[in-house]
């Protein structure tokens, strides 16, 4: 790792954040994790410690309390830090009525972190963005996959408030570096649907798709899907971006195979053949009808029924030297975690 000894990871108690903390500790760094409450610090410590290559590495993990919507503590937290890994951003399963509840902390929190980093002399930043900031647009003629040149059009009616929050936050980061911190080197990591085993039972929103299928919440599944990536690959991508100075100034999409919901269900069924898993696909018209009464379905699923949104991971392979885990294996590992660890 190039001249990096101490990294600050915001959102350290998140599903992705915990995995990044673990990888950075295994890489030999001193790590400060930001949390919003003291209890979350002990949660992260307890989750990460059993998975470390060297159990004593947990002694290099420290914590600071920070809030995306408050200025207090940010500058002090970033003094003496060599690299900022900013993962913190709201990710609710149910979108709020007022989209500003998502957009404000995402954008202001990103700027608050970068402004404090710049003031403290931090020059290396890796930002966790999302393919939500990429695929909310029409593919150019002749293109089969979204890539790093694509940006979500936040004015579109089929773009959710979450998509807007990730897009506006990432654009704000690139704009800040361009206009206010030209010496800062920024890389954004844009993952797809992040699955895989969590380090503890507090895994947030990402795994709820697999959880919902395991619980047989739906009699049929919509013809809707996402590009899947394993959380272990996402964490590795962040660490590799820090290792490789040539990734500075680049967006890097980290997403594997596009899977329809039925294919996700089939991968779960493959892991648990004796478990009854719904794999049937519902007619699009039925989903649209249900969507009239279900705002989550109407906003997040109906606009994309039957639409493939494949993501190119060529840059991740070339710049980070990564071969991403098979998406179906990641789904199966997610199911095993939920069944054997969480107890679904």
Secondary structure, 3 states (H helix, E strand, C coil): CCCCCEEEEECCCCHHHHHHHHHHHHCCCEEEEEECCHHHHHHHHHHHHCCCCCHHHHHHEEEEECCCCCCCCHHHHHCCCCEEEECCCCCCCCCCCCCHHHHHHHHHHHHHHHHHHHHCCCCEEEEECCHHHCCCCCCCCCCCCECCCCCCCCCCCCCCHHHHHHHHHHHHHHHHHHHHCCCCEEEEEEECEEECCCCCCCCCCCCHHHHHHHCCCCCCECCCEEEEEEHHHHHHHHHHHHHCHHHCCCEEEECCCEEEHHHHHHHHHHHCCCCCCCCCECCHHHHHHHHCCCHHHHHHCHHHCCCCCCECCHHHHHHHCCCCCCHHHHHHHHHHHHHHHHCC
